Amino acid sequence: MMEEVRALVGERSRPQPERKANRWGSESGYCIVMGQKVPIERPRVRTTEDKEVRLGSYEMFHHGEPLTETVWEKLMLGLSTRKYGQAVREFTEAYGLEKSAVSERFIEASRNKLKELMERRIDKMHFCALLIDATPFEGQQMVAALGIGQDGRKMILGIRQGATENATVVGELLGDLMERGLDFTTPRL
């Protein structure tokens, strides 16, 4: 930020007749580090017409990366949203992590991860077995297709929600897998 200020207003204590902005002290702000808001003092700049100049570097650090990825990863590791705030306090003065915001970000990140999962191409993947099964989840049946690679690794290929494990739901799931590139002419278990 200081480099940006220097580029806008020049060196300190050096007269510049063509100067269009001036240093204007500092104020409290924050930047986002590892998904947390960390307080900082940010420099201020005002034009010679007395208008605030927004610093691009502060805007970048202020907004940071979306917190959703960090939140999603930590919650997937088993942290509850109630305890999330205390679990991630790696900086003694971090603030701004509320349970509701964490829950919203988790939902958004989960939605994005599910979209990625359901749309990714699978034509370059090689599976020796395909397992399709249903499991109850929150009062609904979820039908999942699981591919088992030649190295023994398991990968969820797709899921469908259905009232029961039936031919229509499984047919839609298999049709989606075929559209995304799964070759059904290759023999597999």
C-alpha positions as CSV (number, residue, x, y, z in Angstrom):
1,M,0.0,0.0,0.0
2,M,2.8,2.4,0.8
3,E,4.3,1.8,-2.7
4,E,1.0,2.7,-4.2
5,V,0.8,5.9,-2.1
6,R,4.3,6.8,-3.1
7,A,3.4,6.3,-6.8
8,L,0.3,8.5,-6.4
9,V,1.8,11.4,-4.3
10,G,5.5,11.1,-4.6
11,E,8.2,11.0,-2.0
12,R,7.6,12.5,1.4
13,S,8.8,16.0,2.0
14,R,9.7,16.7,-1.6
15,P,7.8,19.5,-3.3
16,Q,6.0,18.5,-6.5
17,P,4.2,21.3,-8.3
18,E,2.3,18.8,-10.6
19,R,1.1,16.8,-7.6
20,K,-2.6,15.8,-7.9
21,A,-3.0,14.0,-4.5
22,N,-1.7,14.2,-1.0
23,R,-1.1,11.9,2.0
24,W,-4.0,12.2,4.4
25,G,-3.0,10.2,7.5
26,S,-4.3,6.7,8.1
27,E,-7.3,4.9,9.6
28,S,-8.2,1.5,10.9
29,G,-9.0,-1.1,8.3
30,Y,-8.5,-4.8,7.8
31,C,-7.1,-7.3,5.3
32,I,-8.0,-10.9,4.8
33,V,-5.3,-13.4,5.6
34,M,-6.1,-17.2,5.4
35,G,-9.8,-16.5,5.5
36,Q,-9.7,-14.2,8.5
37,K,-10.1,-10.5,8.9
38,V,-6.9,-9.0,10.5
39,P,-6.9,-5.3,11.6
40,I,-4.3,-3.0,9.9
41,E,-3.7,0.7,9.7
42,R,-4.3,1.8,6.1
43,P,-2.9,4.9,4.6
44,R,-5.3,7.6,3.2
45,V,-4.8,9.7,0.1
46,R,-7.0,12.7,-1.0
47,T,-6.9,14.6,-4.3
48,T,-6.0,18.2,-4.4
49,E,-9.8,18.7,-4.9
50,D,-10.3,17.1,-1.5
51,K,-11.8,13.8,-2.7
52,E,-10.8,10.4,-1.2
53,V,-8.6,8.2,-3.5
54,R,-9.4,4.5,-3.2
55,L,-6.2,2.4,-3.0
56,G,-6.3,-0.6,-5.3
57,S,-3.9,-2.5,-3.1
58,Y,-6.1,-2.0,0.0
59,E,-9.2,-3.0,-2.0
60,M,-7.4,-6.2,-3.0
61,F,-6.2,-7.0,0.5
62,H,-9.5,-5.9,2.0
63,H,-11.6,-8.2,-0.1
64,G,-9.0,-10.9,-0.4
65,E,-9.9,-14.2,-1.8
66,P,-13.4,-15.5,-1.2
67,L,-13.5,-17.1,2.2
68,T,-15.7,-19.9,0.9
69,E,-12.8,-22.2,0.0
70,T,-11.1,-21.9,3.3
71,V,-14.4,-22.2,5.2
72,W,-15.4,-25.3,3.2
73,E,-12.1,-27.0,3.7
74,K,-12.1,-26.5,7.5
75,L,-15.7,-27.6,7.9
76,M,-15.0,-30.7,5.8
77,L,-12.3,-31.5,8.3
78,G,-15.0,-31.7,11.0
79,L,-15.2,-28.3,12.6
80,S,-18.7,-27.2,13.6
81,T,-19.9,-23.7,12.7
82,R,-20.4,-23.0,16.4
83,K,-16.7,-23.6,17.1
84,Y,-15.3,-22.3,13.9
85,G,-14.5,-18.8,15.1
86,Q,-12.3,-20.0,18.0
87,A,-10.7,-22.7,15.9
88,V,-9.3,-20.4,13.3
89,R,-8.1,-17.6,15.5
90,E,-4.5,-17.9,14.4
91,F,-4.1,-14.2,14.8
92,T,-4.8,-12.8,18.3
93,E,-6.7,-9.9,17.0
94,A,-8.7,-11.6,14.2
95,Y,-12.3,-10.6,14.0
96,G,-15.4,-10.8,11.8
97,L,-16.1,-14.5,11.7
98,E,-19.6,-15.1,12.8
99,K,-21.5,-18.4,12.8
100,S,-24.1,-17.2,10.3
101,A,-21.5,-15.9,7.9
102,V,-19.5,-19.1,8.1
103,S,-22.7,-21.2,7.5
104,E,-23.6,-19.1,4.5
105,R,-20.1,-19.4,3.0
106,F,-20.1,-23.1,3.7
107,I,-23.4,-23.5,1.8
108,E,-22.1,-21.4,-1.1
109,A,-18.8,-23.4,-1.2
110,S,-20.7,-26.7,-1.0
111,R,-23.0,-25.6,-3.9
112,N,-19.9,-24.8,-6.0
113,K,-18.2,-28.1,-5.2
114,L,-21.3,-30.0,-6.0
115,K,-21.7,-28.2,-9.4
116,E,-18.0,-29.0,-10.2
117,L,-18.6,-32.6,-9.2
118,M,-21.7,-33.0,-11.3
119,E,-20.3,-31.3,-14.4
120,R,-16.7,-32.5,-14.6
121,R,-15.7,-34.6,-17.6
122,I,-14.9,-38.3,-16.8
123,D,-13.9,-39.5,-20.3
124,K,-10.2,-39.7,-19.4
125,M,-10.7,-41.6,-16.2
126,H,-10.3,-45.4,-16.1
127,F,-12.4,-47.5,-13.8
128,C,-12.4,-51.2,-13.2
129,A,-15.7,-51.1,-11.3
130,L,-18.8,-49.0,-11.1
131,L,-20.9,-49.2,-8.0
132,I,-24.4,-47.7,-7.8
133,D,-26.2,-47.6,-4.5
134,A,-28.6,-45.5,-2.5
135,T,-28.4,-44.3,1.1
136,P,-30.9,-42.3,3.2
137,F,-29.9,-38.7,3.9
138,E,-32.2,-36.3,5.9
139,G,-35.3,-38.3,5.0
140,Q,-34.4,-38.6,1.3
141,Q,-32.8,-41.3,-0.7
142,M,-29.6,-40.3,-2.4
143,V,-28.4,-42.5,-5.3
144,A,-24.7,-42.3,-5.9
145,A,-22.4,-43.7,-8.6
146,L,-19.0,-44.6,-7.4
147,G,-16.1,-45.4,-9.8
148,I,-13.3,-47.6,-8.5
149,G,-10.0,-47.0,-10.3
150,Q,-7.4,-49.6,-11.3
151,D,-5.3,-48.3,-8.4
152,G,-8.2,-49.0,-5.9
153,R,-9.1,-45.3,-5.4
154,K,-12.8,-44.5,-5.2
155,M,-14.3,-41.5,-6.8
156,I,-17.9,-40.2,-6.6
157,L,-19.0,-39.8,-10.2
158,G,-22.5,-38.5,-9.7
159,I,-25.5,-38.4,-7.4
160,R,-29.3,-38.1,-7.7
161,Q,-32.0,-37.5,-5.2
162,G,-35.0,-39.8,-5.4
163,A,-37.8,-41.1,-3.2
164,T,-36.5,-44.7,-3.7
165,E,-33.8,-46.6,-5.5
166,N,-35.6,-47.0,-8.8
167,A,-35.0,-47.4,-12.5
168,T,-35.9,-43.8,-13.4
169,V,-33.4,-42.2,-11.0
170,V,-30.7,-44.7,-11.8
171,G,-31.3,-44.3,-15.5
172,E,-31.0,-40.5,-15.3
173,L,-27.8,-40.9,-13.3
174,L,-26.3,-43.3,-15.9
175,G,-27.4,-41.0,-18.7
176,D,-25.6,-38.1,-17.1
177,L,-22.4,-40.2,-16.7
178,M,-22.6,-41.2,-20.4
179,E,-23.0,-37.5,-21.4
180,R,-20.0,-36.6,-19.3
181,G,-17.9,-39.2,-21.1
182,L,-18.1,-42.5,-19.2
183,D,-17.6,-45.3,-21.8
184,F,-20.1,-48.1,-21.2
185,T,-18.6,-50.3,-23.9
186,T,-15.6,-51.0,-21.7
187,P,-16.1,-54.1,-19.6
188,R,-16.0,-53.5,-15.8
189,L,-17.6,-54.8,-12.7
